[in-house]
Amino acid sequence: MPAPIDLYYWPTPNGWKISIALEEMGLPYRCHLIDIGAGDQHAPDYLKISPNNRIPAITDPEGPDGASIHIFESGAILQYLARKTGQFYGNTARDHIAVDQWLMWQMGGVGPMAGQAHHFLKYAPQDIPYAKDRYRSEVGRLYGVLDRQLAQSEFVAGDFYSIADMALWGWCSLWEGQQQTLEDKPHFARWLDTLGPRDGVQRGRALHADKRRDPTARK
């Protein structure tokens, strides 16, 4: 039995990426709550693990050389866990490239844009129509890209479930709060219906769900 991985977590879409991955991969882990509303992410001890003062982060006591390793940034964590376990990364070099490009697309596009959409549509102290329209429209454009990709394959990187799907699901599952529609995105809707009931997704999403005061907090 491998030593448990330490997961530094708060129940947000970015936190779910790693809780879902750990559940899907069957890896033992210990969860350490980092209350982002209380400012836990700025604590000096946590900054030694995640210098960008964000969640999630992990510590693997059995790193690549047998020594402990800290990893921050959700995309890097997902890649590390997929390589460590040999799961959810496809089987070929081409599969790895496909997974990486859609993972980077999520990290650079869907996550930041959906986070901004949530902020300006629901939580900004001022009503700024330009910002609302900008981010709502950009999220819609990105989901159109995803819908077209999913018209070609069952999952985002091909016909296999991968860490790219795990990275996307949390933000995409909150499409209503981003003021999006599914009627014009049937493949996107089918994908959501496929992923949502998975046991690993359900368990990862449920981790400390009672702490979720702000359902659209970015990190």
Backbone as JSON, one array per atom type, in Angstrom:
{
  "sequence": "MPAPIDLYYWPTPNGWKISIALEEMGLPYRCHLIDIGAGDQHAPDYLKISPNNRIPAITDPEGPDGASIHIFESGAILQYLARKTGQFYGNTARDHIAVDQWLMWQMGGVGPMAGQAHHFLKYAPQDIPYAKDRYRSEVGRLYGVLDRQLAQSEFVAGDFYSIADMALWGWCSLWEGQQQTLEDKPHFARWLDTLGPRDGVQRGRALHADKRRDPTARK",
  "N": [[0.85, -1.2, 0.0], [0.71, 2.14, -0.97], [2.13, 5.09, 0.58], [-0.01, 7.55, 2.06], [-1.01, 10.37, 0.13], [-0.71, 13.81, 0.79], [-3.24, 16.07, 0.57], [-3.91, 19.37, -0.07], [-6.51, 21.49, 0.23], [-9.59, 23.0, -0.82], [-13.14, 23.09, -1.22], [-13.61, 23.8, -4.25], [-13.93, 24.37, -7.82], [-11.28, 24.07, -8.79], [-10.06, 22.72, -6.67], [-11.56, 20.37, -6.75], [-10.57, 19.09, -9.02], [-8.3, 17.65, -8.19], [-9.14, 16.13, -5.99], [-11.01, 14.52, -7.27], [-9.33, 13.2, -9.13], [-7.61, 11.75, -7.4], [-9.48, 10.05, -6.22], [-10.46, 8.69, -8.5], [-8.15, 7.4, -9.32], [-7.65, 5.73, -7.26], [-5.89, 6.28, -5.17], [-4.5, 6.48, -1.92], [-5.14, 9.11, 0.39], [-4.68, 12.01, 2.49], [-6.66, 14.62, 3.61], [-6.17, 18.05, 3.92], [-7.64, 20.85, 5.0], [-7.66, 24.0, 3.52], [-8.67, 26.91, 4.29], [-9.8, 29.19, 2.25], [-11.33, 31.43, 2.5], [-10.78, 32.3, 5.04], [-8.17, 32.95, 4.81], [-6.15, 31.03, 5.0], [-4.43, 30.22, 3.0], [-2.35, 31.96, 2.89], [-0.64, 31.46, 4.95], [2.6, 31.07, 6.38], [3.69, 28.42, 6.54], [2.13, 27.06, 4.68], [2.83, 28.39, 2.34], [5.32, 27.37, 1.84], [4.72, 25.06, 0.62], [2.93, 25.69, -1.44], [3.85, 28.15, -3.21], [2.55, 30.15, -4.61], [0.36, 30.82, -3.19], [-2.2, 29.49, -3.5], [-4.88, 27.08, -3.83], [-5.33, 23.88, -5.4], [-2.83, 21.86, -3.69], [-0.3, 19.34, -3.35], [1.45, 16.98, -1.29], [3.61, 14.43, -1.87], [4.78, 11.76, -0.21], [6.25, 9.78, -1.31], [7.98, 10.46, -3.64], [9.35, 10.94, -7.04], [12.06, 10.09, -6.77], [11.95, 8.63, -4.53], [11.89, 10.29, -2.4], [10.16, 12.82, -0.47], [7.92, 15.11, -2.11], [6.71, 18.34, -2.94], [3.97, 19.67, -4.73], [2.48, 22.18, -6.62], [-0.13, 23.95, -8.43], [-2.79, 22.92, -10.32], [-2.88, 21.63, -12.84], [-0.25, 20.68, -13.18], [-0.16, 18.94, -11.02], [-2.09, 17.03, -11.78], [-0.86, 15.95, -14.1], [1.42, 14.85, -12.92], [0.3, 12.89, -11.18], [-0.98, 11.25, -13.04], [1.22, 10.28, -14.49], [2.55, 9.0, -12.42], [0.83, 6.91, -11.71], [0.22, 5.72, -14.12], [-2.26, 6.01, -15.26], [-5.19, 7.29, -16.95], [-4.07, 8.87, -18.94], [-3.97, 8.09, -21.48], [-2.52, 5.84, -23.95], [-0.47, 6.16, -25.77], [2.14, 8.16, -27.34], [0.89, 10.1, -28.88], [-1.61, 10.19, -27.67], [-0.85, 11.3, -25.2], [-0.04, 13.85, -25.97], [-2.48, 14.86, -26.91], [-3.99, 14.86, -24.53], [-2.45, 16.64, -22.99], [-2.68, 19.05, -24.45], [-5.41, 19.71, -24.27], [-5.67, 19.83, -21.54], [-4.01, 22.04, -20.99], [-5.51, 23.92, -22.34], [-7.77, 24.05, -20.75], [-6.6, 25.06, -18.39], [-5.6, 27.55, -19.2], [-7.79, 28.78, -20.37], [-10.72, 27.91, -19.97], [-10.92, 27.7, -17.1], [-9.9, 30.27, -16.01], [-11.6, 32.09, -17.46], [-14.22, 31.23, -16.86], [-14.15, 31.59, -14.13], [-13.92, 34.4, -13.97], [-16.35, 35.06, -15.16], [-18.2, 34.06, -13.26], [-17.53, 35.77, -11.13], [-18.13, 38.43, -12.03], [-20.78, 38.16, -12.84], [-22.12, 37.39, -10.54], [-20.94, 38.18, -8.09], [-19.47, 40.57, -8.04], [-19.03, 43.79, -6.58], [-20.01, 45.96, -7.95], [-22.22, 46.62, -10.69], [-21.25, 45.76, -13.76], [-21.83, 45.93, -16.9], [-20.3, 45.59, -19.28], [-18.15, 43.9, -18.49], [-19.6, 41.66, -17.64], [-20.82, 40.84, -20.06], [-18.55, 40.35, -21.62], [-17.15, 38.19, -20.35], [-19.14, 36.24, -20.07], [-19.71, 35.79, -22.77], [-17.22, 34.86, -23.68], [-16.91, 32.49, -22.24], [-19.05, 31.1, -23.36], [-18.11, 30.88, -26.0], [-15.85, 29.22, -25.59], [-17.1, 26.92, -24.61], [-18.45, 26.23, -26.87], [-16.3, 25.47, -28.51], [-15.52, 23.2, -27.06], [-17.82, 21.63, -27.33], [-17.8, 21.1, -30.09], [-15.45, 19.62, -30.26], [-16.18, 17.39, -28.74], [-18.07, 16.33, -30.36], [-16.65, 14.76, -31.99], [-15.43, 12.78, -30.53], [-15.71, 10.59, -27.68], [-14.71, 11.53, -25.25], [-12.75, 14.37, -24.13], [-10.08, 14.33, -25.04], [-10.05, 12.22, -26.74], [-11.13, 8.86, -27.32], [-11.03, 8.01, -24.7], [-11.22, 8.34, -21.21], [-9.77, 10.95, -19.36], [-7.23, 12.86, -17.52], [-7.63, 15.38, -18.51], [-10.38, 15.6, -18.9], [-11.15, 15.42, -16.22], [-10.08, 17.8, -15.25], [-11.63, 19.69, -16.55], [-14.28, 19.18, -15.81], [-15.28, 20.19, -13.29], [-15.48, 23.07, -13.51], [-17.09, 23.18, -15.81], [-19.4, 21.93, -14.98], [-20.71, 23.86, -13.62], [-22.17, 25.43, -15.33], [-24.63, 26.75, -15.38], [-24.43, 28.85, -13.53], [-22.71, 30.4, -14.92], [-24.27, 31.45, -16.79], [-24.9, 30.04, -19.15], [-26.09, 27.95, -21.88], [-27.4, 24.69, -22.69], [-28.87, 23.66, -24.74], [-27.99, 24.22, -27.31], [-25.65, 22.85, -27.36], [-25.24, 19.91, -27.65], [-23.39, 17.79, -27.49], [-21.61, 18.52, -25.53], [-23.46, 18.54, -23.39], [-24.08, 15.8, -23.32], [-21.6, 14.78, -22.56], [-21.3, 15.93, -19.97], [-23.38, 14.53, -18.72], [-22.35, 12.0, -18.82], [-19.99, 12.07, -17.29], [-20.72, 13.1, -14.75], [-22.15, 11.12, -13.1], [-20.13, 9.29, -12.42], [-18.44, 7.26, -10.03], [-15.99, 8.11, -8.89], [-15.96, 10.82, -9.55], [-18.22, 11.68, -8.18], [-17.48, 11.14, -5.5], [-15.16, 12.71, -5.24], [-16.2, 15.27, -5.7], [-17.88, 15.49, -3.53], [-16.25, 15.81, -1.35], [-15.84, 17.36, 1.62], [-18.01, 19.02, 1.05], [-19.77, 20.44, 2.58], [-18.44, 22.65, 3.44], [-18.55, 24.51, 1.51], [-18.98, 27.57, 1.04], [-18.97, 29.64, -0.83], [-20.08, 29.04, -3.88], [-18.82, 29.57, -6.28], [-16.21, 30.31, -6.02], [-12.92, 30.89, -7.18], [-10.36, 29.88, -6.39]],
  "CA": [[0.0, 0.0, 0.0], [1.52, 3.36, -0.99], [1.89, 6.06, 1.65], [-1.03, 8.52, 1.64], [-0.66, 11.69, -0.38], [-1.34, 14.92, 1.51], [-3.96, 16.97, -0.32], [-4.24, 20.68, 0.5], [-7.75, 21.51, -0.55], [-10.86, 23.64, -0.45], [-14.09, 22.58, -2.21], [-13.82, 24.67, -5.39], [-13.66, 23.61, -9.05], [-9.86, 23.7, -8.88], [-9.82, 21.68, -5.69], [-12.17, 19.12, -7.21], [-9.72, 18.4, -10.0], [-7.38, 16.72, -7.56], [-9.89, 15.14, -5.19], [-11.57, 13.57, -8.24], [-8.24, 12.38, -9.67], [-7.18, 10.81, -6.37], [-10.52, 9.02, -6.09], [-10.5, 7.88, -9.72], [-6.92, 6.61, -9.4], [-7.59, 4.81, -6.13], [-4.73, 6.59, -4.34], [-4.82, 6.91, -0.56], [-4.75, 10.5, 0.65], [-5.17, 12.73, 3.67], [-7.11, 15.94, 3.2], [-5.91, 19.17, 4.82], [-8.45, 21.97, 4.53], [-7.06, 25.33, 3.45], [-9.85, 27.78, 4.22], [-9.4, 30.37, 1.48], [-12.06, 32.58, 3.01], [-10.11, 32.74, 6.26], [-6.8, 33.35, 4.5], [-5.17, 29.99, 5.3], [-3.48, 30.07, 1.89], [-1.24, 32.91, 3.07], [0.16, 31.05, 6.09], [3.99, 30.77, 5.96], [3.92, 26.98, 6.33], [1.52, 26.66, 3.42], [3.58, 28.97, 1.24], [6.43, 26.48, 1.55], [4.17, 24.0, -0.23], [2.31, 26.33, -2.6], [4.37, 29.53, -3.12], [1.62, 31.1, -5.24], [-0.75, 30.93, -2.23], [-3.46, 29.02, -4.06], [-5.14, 25.64, -3.74], [-4.85, 22.81, -4.54], [-1.43, 21.44, -3.71], [-0.13, 18.03, -2.73], [2.76, 16.47, -0.9], [3.72, 12.98, -2.05], [5.95, 11.3, 0.54], [7.0, 8.83, -2.15], [8.2, 11.16, -4.9], [10.01, 10.18, -8.12], [13.32, 9.5, -6.32], [11.71, 8.03, -3.24], [11.83, 11.33, -1.38], [8.95, 13.63, -0.48], [7.89, 16.22, -3.06], [5.55, 19.23, -2.94], [3.56, 20.09, -6.08], [1.35, 23.09, -6.7], [-0.76, 24.11, -9.75], [-3.62, 21.74, -10.52], [-2.5, 20.91, -14.06], [0.99, 19.96, -12.9], [-0.49, 17.83, -10.13], [-2.75, 16.0, -12.57], [0.15, 15.28, -14.93], [2.26, 14.04, -12.03], [-0.44, 11.72, -10.71], [-1.2, 10.36, -14.18], [2.49, 9.59, -14.76], [2.87, 8.14, -11.27], [-0.02, 5.72, -11.7], [0.01, 5.16, -15.46], [-3.69, 6.02, -15.53], [-5.92, 8.46, -17.42], [-3.21, 9.69, -19.8], [-3.88, 7.42, -22.77], [-1.51, 4.78, -24.07], [0.54, 6.44, -26.78], [2.66, 9.52, -27.34], [-0.15, 10.97, -29.44], [-2.59, 10.37, -26.61], [-0.3, 12.22, -24.21], [-0.1, 15.19, -26.56], [-3.88, 15.29, -26.92], [-4.38, 15.17, -23.16], [-1.76, 17.85, -22.54], [-3.17, 20.28, -25.06], [-6.72, 20.05, -23.72], [-5.43, 20.24, -20.16], [-3.53, 23.42, -21.03], [-6.65, 24.73, -22.77], [-8.57, 24.29, -19.55], [-5.87, 25.89, -17.44], [-5.44, 28.9, -19.71], [-9.02, 29.33, -20.92], [-11.99, 27.67, -19.3], [-10.87, 28.04, -15.69], [-9.87, 31.72, -15.77], [-12.75, 32.81, -18.01], [-15.41, 30.88, -16.08], [-14.01, 32.26, -12.84], [-14.27, 35.81, -14.14], [-17.79, 35.13, -15.41], [-18.86, 33.93, -11.97], [-17.29, 36.95, -10.31], [-18.86, 39.62, -12.49], [-22.21, 37.89, -12.94], [-22.77, 37.08, -9.27], [-20.33, 38.62, -6.84], [-18.82, 41.87, -8.11], [-19.79, 44.79, -5.82], [-20.62, 46.89, -8.89], [-22.78, 46.03, -11.9], [-20.44, 46.21, -14.89], [-22.36, 45.18, -18.04], [-19.24, 45.22, -20.23], [-17.44, 42.73, -17.98], [-20.52, 40.52, -17.69], [-20.96, 40.38, -21.45], [-17.27, 39.85, -22.11], [-16.8, 36.86, -19.83], [-20.21, 35.31, -20.44], [-19.53, 35.47, -24.19], [-16.01, 34.06, -23.87], [-17.21, 31.14, -21.76], [-19.88, 30.48, -24.39], [-17.24, 30.51, -27.12], [-15.04, 28.07, -25.19], [-17.95, 25.73, -24.55], [-18.69, 25.85, -28.27], [-15.11, 24.71, -28.91], [-15.59, 21.9, -26.42], [-18.91, 20.87, -27.95], [-17.34, 20.62, -31.4], [-14.49, 18.54, -30.03], [-16.89, 16.22, -28.24], [-18.81, 15.74, -31.47], [-15.74, 13.86, -32.69], [-14.94, 11.71, -29.66], [-16.51, 10.46, -26.46], [-14.11, 12.38, -24.23], [-12.16, 15.56, -24.75], [-8.8, 14.04, -25.71], [-10.2, 11.05, -27.59], [-12.12, 7.89, -26.86], [-10.63, 7.54, -23.38], [-11.39, 9.3, -20.11], [-8.42, 11.38, -18.99], [-7.1, 13.97, -16.58], [-8.17, 16.6, -19.12], [-11.8, 15.61, -18.55], [-11.26, 15.74, -14.79], [-9.78, 19.22, -15.08], [-12.71, 20.49, -17.11], [-15.63, 18.89, -15.34], [-15.74, 21.04, -12.2], [-15.94, 24.36, -14.03], [-18.18, 23.01, -16.78], [-20.63, 21.52, -14.28], [-21.34, 25.07, -13.09], [-22.53, 26.22, -16.52], [-25.79, 27.62, -15.13], [-23.95, 30.06, -12.89], [-22.01, 31.17, -15.95], [-25.34, 31.9, -17.68], [-24.77, 29.35, -20.42], [-27.19, 27.06, -22.25], [-26.99, 23.39, -23.22], [-29.68, 23.27, -25.89], [-27.19, 24.35, -28.53], [-24.38, 22.15, -27.15], [-25.68, 18.56, -27.27], [-22.28, 16.9, -27.18], [-21.2, 19.0, -24.21], [-24.46, 18.05, -22.44], [-23.9, 14.36, -23.22], [-20.37, 14.58, -21.8], [-21.63, 16.2, -18.58], [-24.21, 13.44, -18.22], [-21.49, 10.82, -18.71], [-19.0, 12.2, -16.21], [-21.29, 13.41, -13.45], [-22.49, 9.98, -12.24], [-19.0, 8.42, -12.09], [-18.22, 7.18, -8.59], [-14.86, 8.94, -8.52], [-16.38, 12.21, -9.65], [-19.15, 11.93, -7.08], [-16.75, 11.17, -4.23], [-14.29, 13.88, -5.24], [-17.04, 16.46, -5.59], [-18.52, 15.52, -2.22], [-15.27, 15.99, -0.29], [-16.07, 18.57, 2.41], [-18.97, 19.89, 0.35], [-20.45, 21.28, 3.57], [-17.64, 23.86, 3.65], [-18.61, 25.31, 0.28], [-19.79, 28.78, 1.28], [-19.06, 30.39, -2.08], [-20.05, 27.98, -4.88], [-18.1, 29.91, -7.51], [-14.86, 30.8, -5.73], [-11.98, 30.34, -8.15], [-9.31, 29.07, -5.77]],
  "C": [[0.88, 1.25, 0.0], [1.17, 4.27, 0.19], [0.86, 7.07, 1.17], [-0.41, 9.82, 1.15], [-1.39, 12.73, 0.46], [-1.94, 15.88, 0.49], [-4.34, 18.23, 0.43], [-5.36, 21.26, -0.37], [-8.78, 22.46, 0.05], [-11.84, 23.27, -1.54], [-14.48, 23.62, -3.27], [-13.59, 23.84, -6.66], [-12.19, 23.22, -9.21], [-9.49, 22.64, -7.86], [-10.38, 20.34, -6.14], [-11.32, 18.37, -8.22], [-8.89, 17.31, -9.34], [-8.1, 15.71, -6.69], [-10.51, 14.1, -6.12], [-10.48, 12.65, -8.76], [-7.78, 11.35, -8.64], [-8.19, 9.69, -6.19], [-10.54, 8.11, -7.31], [-9.29, 6.94, -9.8], [-6.77, 5.63, -8.26], [-6.39, 5.04, -5.23], [-5.17, 6.99, -2.93], [-4.36, 8.35, -0.35], [-5.34, 10.98, 1.96], [-5.5, 14.15, 3.23], [-6.83, 16.96, 4.29], [-6.67, 20.37, 4.27], [-7.66, 23.27, 4.62], [-8.2, 26.3, 3.22], [-9.46, 29.09, 3.53], [-10.16, 31.62, 1.91], [-11.43, 33.17, 4.26], [-8.67, 33.14, 6.04], [-5.74, 32.31, 4.81], [-4.09, 29.86, 4.23], [-2.28, 30.99, 2.0], [-0.33, 32.52, 4.24], [1.57, 30.67, 5.63], [4.24, 29.29, 5.71], [3.3, 26.51, 5.02], [2.28, 27.21, 2.22], [4.82, 28.15, 0.9], [6.0, 25.35, 0.61], [3.64, 24.57, -1.54], [2.71, 27.81, -2.6], [3.49, 30.57, -3.77], [0.37, 31.32, -4.4], [-2.12, 30.64, -2.84], [-3.64, 27.54, -3.72], [-5.52, 25.16, -5.14], [-3.32, 22.68, -4.59], [-1.4, 20.04, -3.11], [1.3, 17.88, -2.23], [2.71, 14.96, -1.05], [4.95, 12.53, -1.29], [6.8, 10.31, -0.23], [7.14, 9.44, -3.54], [9.0, 10.33, -5.9], [11.3, 9.5, -7.7], [13.18, 8.86, -4.94], [11.63, 9.01, -2.1], [10.56, 12.15, -1.54], [9.06, 14.77, -1.48], [6.6, 17.01, -2.88], [5.26, 19.61, -4.39], [2.38, 21.03, -5.96], [0.98, 23.27, -8.17], [-1.48, 22.82, -10.15], [-3.23, 20.95, -11.76], [-1.24, 20.09, -13.86], [0.74, 18.76, -11.99], [-1.15, 16.69, -10.91], [-1.76, 15.24, -13.45], [1.02, 14.36, -14.07], [1.54, 12.76, -11.61], [-0.7, 10.73, -11.84], [0.07, 9.59, -14.53], [2.83, 8.6, -13.65], [2.11, 6.82, -11.35], [-0.14, 5.03, -13.04], [-1.45, 5.12, -15.86], [-4.15, 7.35, -16.12], [-5.06, 9.44, -18.22], [-3.15, 9.12, -21.21], [-2.72, 6.45, -22.78], [-0.37, 5.08, -25.01], [1.05, 7.87, -26.63], [1.64, 10.51, -27.89], [-1.26, 11.21, -28.42], [-2.11, 11.4, -25.59], [-0.36, 13.66, -24.71], [-1.53, 15.72, -26.54], [-4.34, 15.67, -25.52], [-3.75, 16.48, -22.72], [-2.36, 19.11, -23.16], [-4.54, 20.67, -24.53], [-6.63, 20.41, -22.24], [-4.95, 21.69, -20.11], [-4.64, 24.38, -21.45], [-7.55, 25.04, -21.59], [-7.88, 25.28, -18.61], [-5.8, 27.35, -17.9], [-6.72, 29.57, -20.17], [-10.23, 29.14, -20.04], [-11.96, 28.09, -17.83], [-10.86, 29.54, -15.43], [-11.12, 32.45, -16.28], [-14.02, 32.49, -17.23], [-15.34, 31.54, -14.7], [-14.36, 33.74, -12.91], [-15.77, 35.98, -14.39], [-18.56, 35.03, -14.1], [-18.73, 35.22, -11.16], [-18.18, 38.12, -10.75], [-20.36, 39.39, -12.59], [-22.89, 37.78, -11.58], [-22.2, 37.79, -8.05], [-19.66, 39.98, -6.89], [-19.66, 42.91, -7.36], [-20.47, 45.83, -6.72], [-21.14, 46.13, -10.1], [-22.02, 46.61, -13.1], [-20.88, 45.42, -16.12], [-21.29, 44.74, -19.03], [-18.52, 43.94, -19.77], [-18.33, 41.49, -18.01], [-20.62, 39.96, -19.1], [-19.68, 39.75, -21.96], [-17.03, 38.42, -21.65], [-17.88, 35.83, -20.09], [-20.03, 34.87, -21.89], [-18.31, 34.58, -24.4], [-16.2, 32.64, -23.35], [-18.07, 30.41, -22.79], [-19.06, 30.05, -25.59], [-16.43, 29.26, -26.8], [-15.88, 26.8, -25.12], [-18.37, 25.29, -25.95], [-17.53, 25.05, -28.83], [-15.18, 23.3, -28.34], [-16.68, 21.04, -27.03], [-18.49, 20.3, -29.3], [-16.31, 19.5, -31.26], [-15.19, 17.26, -29.61], [-17.83, 15.62, -29.27], [-17.97, 14.69, -32.19], [-15.29, 12.67, -31.85], [-15.75, 11.71, -28.36], [-16.03, 11.38, -25.36], [-13.25, 13.44, -24.9], [-10.87, 15.26, -25.51], [-8.88, 12.84, -26.63], [-11.26, 10.13, -27.03], [-11.72, 7.26, -25.53], [-10.79, 8.69, -22.38], [-10.02, 9.67, -19.57], [-8.44, 12.49, -17.95], [-7.59, 15.29, -17.19], [-9.67, 16.72, -18.85], [-11.99, 15.98, -17.08], [-11.04, 17.22, -14.54], [-10.95, 20.09, -15.51], [-14.02, 20.35, -16.34], [-16.12, 19.87, -14.29], [-16.26, 22.38, -12.67], [-17.14, 24.2, -14.96], [-19.48, 22.63, -16.1], [-21.38, 22.71, -13.7], [-21.82, 25.99, -14.2], [-23.71, 27.15, -16.25], [-25.36, 28.93, -14.48], [-23.17, 30.97, -13.82], [-22.98, 31.69, -17.01], [-25.16, 31.35, -19.1], [-26.01, 28.48, -20.68], [-26.62, 25.75, -22.79], [-27.75, 22.99, -24.48], [-28.9, 23.3, -27.2], [-25.85, 23.64, -28.44], [-24.68, 20.7, -26.76], [-24.54, 17.63, -26.88], [-21.67, 17.25, -25.82], [-22.16, 18.46, -23.14], [-24.31, 16.54, -22.24], [-22.68, 14.03, -22.36], [-20.59, 14.84, -20.31], [-22.43, 15.05, -17.97], [-23.4, 12.16, -18.04], [-20.58, 10.91, -17.5], [-19.64, 12.34, -14.84], [-21.59, 12.22, -12.56], [-21.32, 9.07, -11.87], [-18.74, 8.44, -10.59], [-17.09, 8.09, -8.14], [-15.19, 10.42, -8.55], [-17.3, 12.56, -8.49], [-18.42, 12.04, -5.74], [-15.85, 12.4, -4.14], [-15.06, 15.17, -5.07], [-17.63, 16.61, -4.19], [-17.55, 15.83, -1.08], [-15.44, 17.37, 0.38], [-17.0, 19.56, 1.7], [-19.69, 20.83, 1.32], [-19.7, 22.59, 3.83], [-17.79, 24.86, 2.51], [-19.53, 26.5, 0.45], [-20.01, 29.57, 0.0], [-18.94, 29.41, -3.23], [-19.31, 28.34, -6.14], [-16.72, 30.49, -7.23], [-13.85, 30.13, -6.65], [-10.96, 29.43, -7.48], [-9.37, 29.27, -4.27]]
}
